[in-house]
């Protein structure tokens, strides 16, 4: 050994394991240095930050015991610098176990995390910790005028993220707050069809008036989980995630809000891997005893009833569909999960959506301007690998599930749908395949009308219309007026939008009536609007929309106001309500069919027809044509659909059976449900639906086929003969995600 003055000679050699499992000699100092470097590279130990609304402490747990003697105030500053695995624990500020601690600050989480690292966890105490937001009136900051005039209340343009040089007219409730409010050229055609004007409303303002239009903001983060919280009155969103990945919202109660989770990505900041699970959302709480609301239910209604399926509110009972879609109440036009330009996977499971306008609404806004033929998984990499499973949707005024622009590899399975309007919306959606299976749907109510036996705690829909000669119609000043978020003003009564040139687009008086949108349907499809540019209307061309092994109790048609487009409708069990059971509940709406009315504004809309089953009065298809058409009205036989092996209590349309060969193996008769009016679709002994001639199987190229099953194990509907809920084809592609 050398002396201490000889640094090289002082290095001690130690054996370590080298390549080939042979020992080799490495200087001991290098071993120590490597160990120190390894330790330095390890992430810091995860920490828990205990917070209360004002901080200082102490903070109490759900059982009233002290958890932390000193707490921080829950604020943006307190959560700055969080690292993967850190926990922010919201505590109660009182030991009383029945007291609710309300958090009123908006909090922003920015930038932490990374792929393959533990998420940051923001956790509450369930109903004892509640984030509280601002009312919709406070967000608007502009009271509705008493007279029929425009009323500016300030300039809102500074609140927009990356606004165009000149703010375009607002297309819907929150259209002014989306990145896609203008096309890449900075201007937008003002006479777009309805579906394009109804852009997904996802609030993303970061400055100005709309900066606090969410209770919890997640901004450019990777790995955030929010759980065991309650949200109250968080207009416009309870949680808003922009440019963020791996965002989870779970085990929470949300009361109010346009959106429970509003998420948006961009090419520069992709958004993916969203999970919403075990969340209860009561958007319209007007029909509930709010003090008794819990995530688990059952739910106490204002009229004294207690129900596991929720209660009717004003948007179901009292307000016209059009006023909620694009009128004075369009702040309800949202969803528990709203996504724009989000890549998959997207998981929405075991949620309870009550008294809401939509359930799930996913849009590929960045692909809006692409030609339909240019859409592909490469050009539009959004809404891929979507799971919407085991949810309850009740009193949903529009769509429990709405997919817009583009979606592919979507599974909508094992959901319960009760008292909802158009259950599965694929209007103007490209892409596919979509798989809809194992779902159950029923009803015991009709929206927006006064009918015998309804609860009396809320008034039925009524209007006080005023004639508008310029619009050739009559409008209600309190209902048919919308707020223009881009210009911070209420538009005149009946005006839907005002273009840059000053051109006025009037609301459709028919859509504003109390009688509009009463009938509903299972599958919402459509046709190109009149005047649509060639190659602009989207159908599911990449793969079919598979609808199989579902159980329905219906007062509405399977589909209508459009055409079947690339549908595969197999092994479904349908029971149509008939007036003998409840004459008012089960009657056909509208009783008189008028193609010029139901097909107004659609290409080939004048040749739509009503198609009843072999017996009964309710239509199987309504306002319907068999083949879809393109923008010029040419039929699309390449998108022909297939209906077969279904069971229907009233049979199938004879004219379509003769002309297009639908349902060659379909069977007419009661499916054999136990109590469908109560949502019990288990099969009685000897049920007609307990057997079928085919079972849905996956082919080698990952398509589905309805193949013959000689062993008799196939069945129709959502339950097999042993009353086990159907969980999809026997394939790894249909195994529920972890």
C-alpha positions in Angstrom: 0.0 0.0 0.0 1.2 3.4 -0.8 1.3 6.4 1.5 -1.5 8.9 2.1 0.4 11.3 -0.1 0.0 9.0 -3.1 -3.7 9.2 -4.0 -3.4 6.5 -6.7 -1.5 4.1 -4.5 -4.1 4.7 -1.7 -7.0 3.3 -3.8 -8.1 0.0 -2.3 -9.2 -2.7 -4.9 -12.3 -4.7 -4.0 -13.8 -7.7 -5.9 -17.2 -7.1 -7.4 -19.3 -9.2 -9.8 -18.6 -8.4 -13.4 -19.8 -9.7 -16.8 -20.0 -13.5 -17.1 -20.4 -13.9 -13.3 -16.6 -13.6 -12.8 -15.1 -11.5 -10.1 -13.1 -8.5 -11.1 -11.3 -5.8 -9.1 -12.8 -2.3 -8.9 -11.4 0.6 -6.7 -13.3 0.8 -3.5 -13.7 4.6 -3.9 -15.5 4.1 -7.1 -17.9 1.7 -5.5 -18.7 4.3 -2.8 -19.1 7.0 -5.4 -21.5 4.9 -7.4 -23.5 4.1 -4.3 -23.8 7.8 -3.5 -24.8 8.6 -7.0 -27.5 5.9 -6.9 -28.9 7.3 -3.7 -28.9 10.8 -5.1 -30.9 9.5 -8.1 -33.6 7.9 -5.9 -36.8 10.1 -5.5 -37.3 11.7 -2.2 -39.6 9.8 0.2 -43.2 10.6 -0.4 -44.7 13.0 2.0 -48.2 13.8 3.3 -49.3 17.4 3.5 -52.3 17.9 5.9 -54.5 20.8 4.9 -57.6 22.6 6.2 -59.4 25.6 4.5 -57.5 28.2 6.5 -54.6 26.3 7.8 -53.1 26.6 11.3 -54.7 23.5 12.6 -55.6 21.3 14.1 -57.1 19.0 11.4 -59.5 16.2 12.2 -60.3 12.9 10.6 -63.7 11.5 9.7 -64.0 10.0 13.2 -63.4 13.4 14.9 -60.0 12.6 16.1 -57.0 14.9 15.6 -54.9 13.8 12.7 -52.5 16.7 12.5 -52.0 19.3 15.3 -50.9 21.8 12.7 -52.2 22.1 9.1 -51.5 24.2 6.0 -54.2 26.2 4.2 -55.3 24.4 1.0 -54.1 26.7 -1.7 -52.2 26.8 -4.9 -49.1 27.8 -2.9 -49.4 24.9 -0.5 -49.4 22.3 -3.3 -46.6 23.9 -5.4 -43.6 21.6 -5.7 -45.4 18.3 -5.1 -43.4 15.2 -6.2 -44.7 11.8 -7.4 -46.2 9.8 -4.6 -47.0 12.9 -2.4 -50.3 13.0 -0.7 -52.4 16.1 0.0 -54.9 15.1 2.7 -57.8 17.4 3.2 -59.0 17.3 6.8 -62.0 18.6 8.7 -61.6 21.8 10.7 -64.1 20.6 13.4 -64.2 17.5 15.5 -68.0 17.2 15.0 -68.5 14.1 12.9 -71.7 15.4 11.3 -70.1 18.8 10.3 -69.1 19.6 6.7 -65.8 21.4 6.1 -66.1 23.6 3.0 -63.0 24.5 1.0 -63.8 27.7 -1.0 -60.4 28.4 -2.7 -59.7 27.4 -6.3 -56.5 25.3 -6.3 -54.2 24.8 -9.2 -51.9 21.8 -9.6 -49.2 22.3 -12.2 -46.4 20.4 -13.8 -45.4 17.6 -11.4 -45.0 13.9 -12.2 -43.7 11.8 -15.0 -44.4 8.5 -16.8 -44.1 5.3 -14.7 -44.0 7.1 -11.4 -46.6 7.1 -8.6 -49.3 9.7 -9.0 -49.8 12.6 -6.7 -52.9 12.0 -4.5 -55.4 14.6 -3.5 -57.6 12.9 -0.9 -60.5 14.1 1.2 -62.7 12.6 3.9 -65.7 11.9 1.7 -68.8 13.9 2.5 -67.0 15.7 5.4 -64.7 17.7 3.0 -66.4 19.6 0.3 -64.9 22.0 -2.4 -67.3 24.8 -3.1 -67.3 26.9 -6.2 -69.1 29.9 -7.7 -72.6 30.0 -9.0 -73.3 30.2 -12.7 -74.6 33.8 -12.2 -71.3 34.8 -10.6 -69.4 33.2 -13.4 -71.4 35.1 -16.0 -71.3 38.3 -14.0 -74.2 39.6 -16.1 -77.8 39.4 -15.0 -80.4 38.6 -17.7 -82.1 41.8 -18.9 -85.8 42.3 -18.4 -86.3 43.7 -21.8 -85.5 42.2 -25.2 -82.1 43.9 -25.6 -78.5 43.0 -25.7 -76.7 43.7 -22.4 -72.9 43.8 -22.4 -71.3 43.3 -19.1 -67.6 43.8 -19.9 -65.1 42.3 -22.2 -64.4 38.6 -21.7 -62.0 38.0 -24.6 -59.0 38.1 -22.2 -60.3 35.0 -20.6 -59.8 32.8 -23.6 -56.8 30.5 -24.1 -55.0 31.5 -27.3 -57.9 33.6 -28.7 -58.2 34.5 -32.3 -57.5 38.2 -33.2 -61.2 38.8 -33.4 -63.4 36.7 -31.1 -65.8 34.5 -33.2 -69.4 34.1 -32.3 -69.9 31.6 -29.4 -71.3 28.4 -30.9 -72.7 27.0 -27.6 -72.5 27.3 -23.8 -68.8 27.1 -23.4 -67.7 27.2 -27.0 -65.9 30.5 -26.4 -63.8 28.7 -23.8 -62.4 25.9 -26.1 -59.1 26.0 -28.0 -61.1 25.0 -31.1 -63.4 28.0 -31.0 -61.9 29.0 -34.3 -60.5 27.0 -37.2 -56.8 27.1 -38.1 -57.3 30.0 -40.4 -58.7 32.1 -37.6 -62.3 32.3 -39.0 -65.3 30.0 -39.1 -68.2 29.6 -41.4 -71.2 31.1 -39.7 -73.9 28.8 -41.2 -72.6 25.5 -39.9 -75.0 22.7 -39.3 -76.4 22.0 -35.8 -74.0 19.2 -35.0 -71.0 21.3 -35.8 -72.3 24.3 -33.9 -72.8 22.1 -30.9 -69.1 21.9 -30.2 -67.9 20.2 -27.0 -67.9 22.7 -24.2 -64.8 22.3 -22.1 -63.8 25.4 -20.1 -60.1 26.1 -20.2 -59.7 29.8 -19.4 -56.6 30.6 -17.4 -57.0 34.3 -16.9 -59.7 36.9 -16.5 -63.3 36.2 -15.7 -63.2 32.5 -16.4 -60.0 31.7 -14.6 -61.9 30.4 -11.6 -64.5 28.5 -13.5 -63.4 25.3 -11.8 -62.8 24.3 -8.2 -59.7 22.2 -8.9 -57.4 22.9 -11.9 -54.8 20.4 -13.2 -52.5 22.1 -15.6 -49.9 20.2 -17.6 -49.4 17.5 -15.0 -48.7 13.8 -15.3 -50.2 11.6 -12.6 -52.9 13.2 -10.4 -55.5 11.2 -8.5 -58.4 13.0 -6.8 -60.5 10.8 -4.5 -62.9 10.8 -1.6 -64.0 14.4 -2.1 -67.3 16.2 -2.5 -67.8 19.2 -4.8 -70.7 21.6 -4.6 -71.7 24.3 -7.1 -68.4 24.2 -9.0 -69.5 26.0 -12.2 -68.4 25.4 -14.8 -66.3 22.4 -13.8 -65.5 20.5 -10.6 -62.1 19.4 -12.0 -60.5 20.8 -15.1 -57.5 19.1 -16.6 -55.6 20.7 -19.5 -52.6 19.2 -21.2 -52.5 16.5 -18.5 -51.9 12.8 -18.4 -52.9 10.0 -16.0 -55.7 11.9 -14.3 -58.1 9.9 -12.1 -61.3 11.1 -10.3 -62.7 8.5 -8.0 -65.1 7.9 -5.1 -66.4 11.5 -5.1 -69.8 13.2 -4.9 -70.4 16.2 -7.2 -73.5 18.4 -6.9 -74.0 20.9 -9.7 -71.3 21.8 -12.3 -71.4 21.7 -16.1 -68.7 19.1 -15.9 -67.4 16.8 -13.3 -64.1 16.3 -15.1 -63.4 18.5 -18.1 -60.2 17.5 -19.9 -58.5 18.8 -23.0 -55.3 18.0 -24.8 -53.4 19.6 -27.7 -50.6 18.5 -30.0 -48.1 20.3 -27.9 -49.5 18.9 -24.6 -51.3 15.6 -25.2 -53.8 14.4 -22.8 -54.4 10.7 -22.2 -55.2 8.0 -19.6 -58.3 9.4 -17.9 -60.2 7.4 -15.3 -63.5 8.4 -13.7 -64.8 5.7 -11.3 -67.2 5.3 -8.4 -68.4 9.0 -8.7 -71.9 10.1 -8.1 -72.9 13.3 -10.0 -76.2 15.1 -9.4 -76.1 17.9 -11.9 -79.6 19.3 -11.3 -80.3 19.0 -7.6 -83.6 20.8 -7.8 -85.6 17.7 -7.2 -83.6 16.4 -4.3 -83.3 16.9 -0.6 -79.7 18.2 -0.9 -79.0 17.9 2.8 -79.5 14.1 2.5 -77.4 13.6 -0.7 -74.7 11.0 -0.4 -72.5 9.2 -2.9 -74.0 5.8 -2.2 -77.7 6.7 -2.1 -80.5 6.0 -1.8 -81.7 9.5 -2.7 -84.5 11.5 -1.0 -86.6 13.5 -3.4 -88.4 16.7 -2.7 -91.8 15.0 -2.9 -90.8 12.7 -0.1 -90.0 9.6 -2.2 -86.7 7.7 -1.6 -85.2 6.1 -4.7 -82.0 4.4 -5.6 -82.5 5.8 -9.2 -82.6 9.5 -8.3 -85.3 12.1 -8.8 -86.6 14.3 -11.6 -85.3 17.9 -11.6 -86.3 21.0 -13.5 -84.2 20.1 -16.6 -86.3 16.8 -16.8 -89.6 18.1 -15.6 -89.9 21.8 -16.3 -87.5 23.1 -19.0 -87.8 22.6 -22.7 -85.0 20.5 -24.3 -84.0 23.5 -26.5 -83.6 25.9 -23.6 -81.2 23.5 -21.9 -79.3 22.8 -25.1 -78.8 26.3 -26.3 -81.0 28.7 -24.3 -80.9 30.3 -20.8 -80.2 27.0 -19.1 -77.4 25.8 -21.4 -75.0 25.8 -18.4 -76.4 22.3 -17.9 -75.2 21.3 -21.4 -72.1 19.4 -20.1 -71.3 15.9 -18.8 -69.7 14.1 -15.9 -66.8 13.4 -18.2 -66.2 15.9 -21.0 -63.1 15.3 -23.2 -61.8 17.1 -26.2 -58.7 15.8 -28.0 -57.9 13.2 -25.4 -56.0 10.0 -26.4 -56.8 6.7 -24.7 -57.2 4.8 -22.7 -60.3 6.4 -21.2 -62.1 4.5 -18.4 -65.5 5.6 -17.1 -66.9 2.9 -14.8 -69.2 2.3 -11.8 -70.4 5.9 -11.8 -73.9 7.2 -11.0 -75.1 10.0 -13.2 -78.4 11.5 -12.0 -80.6 14.4 -13.3 -78.1 15.5 -15.8 -78.0 16.6 -19.5 -75.3 14.2 -20.7 -73.3 11.4 -19.1 -70.1 11.1 -21.1 -69.2 13.4 -24.0 -66.0 12.8 -25.9 -65.0 14.9 -29.0 -62.0 15.1 -31.3 -62.2 18.9 -31.8 -58.8 19.0 -33.5 -60.2 16.9 -36.4 -63.2 19.0 -37.0 -61.9 20.5 -40.2 -60.5 17.3 -41.7 -62.4 15.8 -44.6 -64.3 12.7 -43.6 -62.2 10.6 -45.9 -59.0 11.9 -44.3 -59.9 10.7 -40.8 -57.8 7.9 -39.5 -56.2 6.7 -36.3 -53.0 8.5 -37.5 -54.7 11.8 -38.4 -57.0 11.8 -35.5 -55.4 9.9 -32.6 -58.2 10.7 -30.1 -60.9 8.7 -28.2 -59.2 5.4 -28.7 -59.6 2.5 -26.3 -62.6 3.8 -24.4 -64.4 1.8 -21.7 -67.8 3.0 -20.4 -68.9 0.2 -18.1 -71.2 -0.6 -15.1 -72.6 2.9 -14.8 -76.1 4.0 -13.8 -77.6 6.9 -16.0 -81.0 8.2 -14.7 -83.0 11.2 -15.8 -80.5 12.1 -18.5 -82.2 14.7 -20.7 -80.0 14.2 -23.7 -77.4 11.5 -24.1 -75.9 9.1 -21.5 -73.1 8.4 -24.0 -72.2 10.8 -26.8 -69.2 10.3 -29.1 -68.5 13.1 -31.6 -66.2 13.6 -34.6 -64.1 10.4 -34.1 -63.9 7.4 -31.8 -62.5 3.9 -32.1 -62.3 0.7 -30.0 -65.1 1.9 -27.7 -66.8 -0.5 -25.3 -70.1 0.5 -23.8 -71.1 -2.4 -21.6 -73.2 -3.5 -18.7 -74.7 0.0 -18.0 -78.2 0.7 -16.6 -80.1 3.5 -18.3 -83.5 4.7 -17.0 -85.6 7.7 -18.0 -83.2 9.0 -20.5 -83.6 10.6 -23.9 -81.2 9.3 -26.7 -79.1 6.7 -25.1 -76.1 6.2 -27.4 -75.3 9.1 -29.7 -73.1 8.5 -32.8 -74.4 11.4 -34.9 -71.6 12.7 -37.2 -69.1 10.3 -35.7 -66.3 8.8 -37.8 -64.2 5.8 -36.8 -65.3 2.6 -35.2 -65.6 0.0 -34.1 -67.9 0.6 -31.2 -69.2 -2.2 -29.1 -72.5 -1.8 -27.1 -73.4 -4.9 -25.1 -74.8 -6.2 -21.9 -76.7 -2.9 -21.2 -80.2 -2.6 -19.7 -82.6 0.3 -20.4 -86.1 1.2 -19.2 -88.4 4.0 -18.2 -91.3 5.0 -16.1 -91.6 8.7 -16.9 -91.8 11.2 -19.8 -89.9 14.5 -19.7 -91.4 18.0 -19.8 -95.1 17.2 -19.7 -97.8 17.0 -17.1 -99.0 13.5 -16.9 -101.0 11.5 -14.3 -99.1 10.1 -11.4 -96.1 12.4 -11.6 -94.7 14.1 -8.5 -96.0 17.5 -7.9 -93.0 19.2 -6.3 -91.9 20.7 -9.7 -94.1 22.4 -12.2 -94.5 20.9 -15.7 -92.9 22.7 -18.7 -94.7 25.9 -19.7 -93.9 28.8 -21.9 -94.9 32.4 -22.3 -93.9 33.0 -26.0 -93.7 36.4 -27.7 -94.0 36.7 -31.4 -90.8 37.5 -33.4 -91.8 38.3 -36.9 -88.2 38.5 -38.1 -87.6 35.0 -36.9 -91.0 33.7 -38.1 -91.7 32.3 -34.7 -92.5 32.9 -31.0 -90.0 32.8 -28.2 -90.1 32.9 -24.4 -87.9 35.8 -23.0 -87.0 33.8 -19.9 -86.1 30.6 -21.7 -85.0 31.3 -25.2 -82.1 33.7 -24.5 -78.5 32.6 -24.4 -75.4 34.1 -22.8 -72.6 34.9 -25.2 -69.5 34.1 -23.2 -67.1 35.4 -25.8 -68.6 38.9 -25.6 -70.0 38.8 -22.1 -73.6 39.6 -23.0 -77.0 38.2 -23.2 -78.2 37.9 -26.7 -81.7 39.1 -27.7 -84.6 36.7 -27.2 -84.6 33.9 -29.8 -81.1 34.7 -31.1 -78.8 31.7 -31.2 -75.7 33.5 -32.5 -74.5 36.7 -34.2 -71.8 36.6 -36.8 -69.0 39.1 -37.3 -71.0 40.6 -40.1 -73.9 41.1 -37.8 -75.9 38.2 -39.4 -78.3 36.7 -36.9 -79.0 33.0 -36.6 -82.3 32.5 -35.0 -83.3 29.5 -32.8 -85.6 26.9 -34.2 -89.0 27.6 -32.6 -89.8 23.9 -32.8 -86.8 22.9 -30.7 -87.8 25.4 -28.0 -91.3 24.0 -27.5 -92.2 21.8 -24.5 -93.2 19.1 -26.9 -89.8 18.9 -28.5 -87.6 15.8 -27.8 -90.2 13.8 -25.9 -89.9 10.6 -27.9 -86.3 9.7 -27.6 -84.5 6.6 -29.1 -81.9 4.0 -28.2 -79.3 4.8 -30.9 -78.9 8.3 -32.2 -77.8 8.5 -35.8 -78.5 11.1 -38.4 -78.0 12.2 -42.0 -76.0 15.0 -43.5 -77.5 18.5 -43.1 -78.8 20.3 -46.1 -76.0 22.4 -47.7 -73.2 20.3 -46.2 -70.0 20.4 -48.2 -69.0 17.2 -49.9 -66.9 14.8 -47.8 -67.7 16.6 -44.6 -70.3 14.3 -42.9 -68.9 11.4 -40.8 -70.0 7.8 -40.5 -68.4 5.0 -38.6 -66.5 3.6 -41.6 -63.4 2.1 -39.9 -65.5 -0.5 -38.1 -69.1 -1.2 -37.4 -71.2 -0.1 -34.5 -71.9 -3.5 -32.8 -75.1 -3.5 -30.7 -75.6 -7.0 -29.2 -77.0 -8.8 -26.2 -78.8 -5.8 -24.7 -82.2 -5.8 -22.9 -84.6 -2.9 -23.5 -88.0 -1.9 -22.2 -89.0 0.8 -24.7 -91.6 3.6 -25.3 -89.3 4.9 -28.0 -88.0 3.5 -31.3 -84.7 1.7 -31.7 -83.5 4.6 -33.9 -84.8 7.5 -35.9 -84.3 10.9 -37.5 -81.7 9.4 -39.7 -80.5 6.1 -41.1 -78.8 3.0 -39.8 -75.2 3.3 -40.8 -72.8 0.3 -40.5 -74.8 -1.1 -37.5 -74.6 -4.8 -36.4 -77.7 -5.3 -34.3 -77.7 -8.9 -32.9 -79.2 -10.9 -30.1 -81.0 -7.9 -28.5 -84.2 -8.5 -26.4 -86.8 -5.7 -26.8 -90.1 -5.3 -25.0 -92.2 -2.4 -26.3 -94.6 -0.7 -23.9 -98.2 -0.7 -25.1 -101.0 1.6 -24.1 -102.8 -1.1 -22.2 -100.1 -0.8 -19.5 -100.2 3.0 -19.2 -102.0 4.8 -21.9 -100.3 8.1 -21.4 -96.8 6.7 -20.8 -96.8 4.3 -23.7 -98.5 6.3 -26.5 -96.7 7.1 -29.7 -95.2 10.6 -29.8 -95.9 12.4 -32.0 -99.1 10.5 -32.8 -99.3 11.8 -36.3 -96.2 11.3 -38.4 -94.9 14.1 -40.6 -91.7 13.5 -42.6 -91.4 17.2 -43.5 -91.2 18.1 -39.8 -89.0 15.3 -38.4 -86.6 15.4 -41.4 -86.4 19.1 -41.7 -82.9 20.3 -42.5 -81.5 16.9 -43.5 -80.4 15.5 -46.9 -83.2 13.2 -48.1 -85.2 14.2 -45.0 -88.4 14.2 -47.0 -88.3 10.5 -47.7 -88.0 9.4 -44.0 -90.8 7.2 -42.8 -92.3 5.5 -39.7 -91.8 1.7 -39.5 -94.0 -0.1 -36.9 -93.5 -3.7 -35.9 -95.7 -6.5 -37.0 -98.1 -5.7 -34.2 -98.6 -2.9 -31.6 -98.6 0.8 -32.1 -95.1 2.0 -31.2 -92.7 2.3 -34.1 -89.7 0.1 -34.3 -88.0 2.8 -36.4 -89.3 6.3 -36.7 -88.4 9.1 -39.1 -86.1 6.6 -40.7 -84.5 5.3 -43.9 -82.6 2.1 -44.3 -79.5 3.2 -46.2 -77.5 6.3 -45.2 -76.7 8.9 -47.9 -73.8 11.3 -48.6 -74.0 15.1 -48.8 -75.4 14.9 -52.3 -78.1 12.5 -51.4 -76.5 9.4 -53.0 -77.1 6.2 -51.0 -74.2 4.5 -49.3 -74.8 0.7 -49.7 -71.2 0.2 -48.4 -72.6 1.2 -45.0 -75.6 -1.1 -45.0 -76.5 -2.5 -41.6 -77.5 -5.9 -40.3 -80.3 -6.7 -37.9 -80.7 -10.3 -37.0 -81.4 -12.8 -34.2 -83.2 -10.2 -32.1 -86.3 -10.9 -30.0 -89.0 -8.2 -30.2 -92.4 -8.2 -28.5 -94.0 -6.6 -31.5 -91.9 -8.2 -34.2 -90.1 -6.2 -36.9 -91.1 -3.9 -39.7 -92.5 -6.1 -42.5 -91.6 -3.7 -45.3 -87.9 -3.7 -44.3 -88.0 -7.5 -43.9 -89.2 -7.8 -47.5 -87.1 -5.1 -49.1 -83.8 -5.5 -47.2 -84.0 -8.9 -45.5 -83.6 -7.7 -42.0 -84.2 -10.1 -39.1 -84.3 -13.4 -41.1 -83.8 -15.2 -37.7 -85.6 -12.6 -35.6 -88.3 -13.8 -33.3 -91.6 -12.1 -32.2 -92.7 -12.5 -28.6 -92.3 -11.3 -25.1 -88.6 -11.9 -24.2 -89.5 -13.2 -20.8 -88.1 -10.5 -18.5 -88.9 -10.7 -14.8 -90.0 -7.1 -14.2 -88.7 -4.7 -16.9 -90.7 -1.7 -15.7 -88.6 -1.9 -12.5 -85.3 -2.6 -14.4 -85.3 -6.3 -13.6 -84.3 -8.1 -16.9 -83.5 -11.5 -15.5 -85.2 -14.2 -17.4 -88.2 -16.2 -16.3 -88.2 -20.0 -16.7 -88.9 -20.8 -20.4 -88.2 -17.3 -21.6 -88.0 -16.8 -25.3 -84.8 -14.9 -24.9 -83.1 -17.8 -23.1 -81.9 -19.2 -26.4 -80.8 -17.9 -29.8 -79.4 -19.4 -33.0 -76.1 -17.5 -32.9 -73.5 -16.2 -30.5 -71.3 -13.2 -31.0 -67.7 -14.3 -31.5 -64.4 -12.6 -32.5 -62.8 -13.5 -35.8 -59.1 -13.7 -36.6 -59.1 -10.2 -38.0 -60.7 -8.9 -34.7 -64.1 -8.3 -36.3 -67.3 -9.7 -34.7 -69.5 -12.3 -36.2 -72.9 -13.7 -35.2 -72.1 -17.4 -35.6 -74.3 -20.4 -35.4 -74.2 -22.2 -32.0 -75.6 -25.8 -32.4 -75.1 -26.5 -28.7 -77.9 -24.0 -27.8 -75.8 -21.9 -25.4 -76.5 -18.7 -27.2 -79.1 -16.3 -25.9 -80.7 -12.9 -26.5 -80.5 -10.0 -24.1 -78.2 -9.0 -21.3 -78.8 -12.1 -19.1 -78.0 -15.7 -19.9 -80.4 -18.5 -18.9 -78.6 -18.8 -15.5 -79.3 -15.0 -15.1 -75.6 -14.0 -15.2 -75.0 -10.6 -16.7 -73.3 -10.9 -20.1 -69.7 -9.7 -20.1 -68.9 -9.8 -23.8 -67.2 -12.2 -26.3 -64.6 -14.6 -25.0 -61.6 -12.5 -26.0 -58.8 -10.7 -24.3 -60.0 -7.5 -26.1 -63.2 -7.6 -24.0 -61.6 -8.1 -20.6 -62.4 -5.2 -18.3 -59.3 -3.0 -17.5 -57.7 -3.4 -14.1 
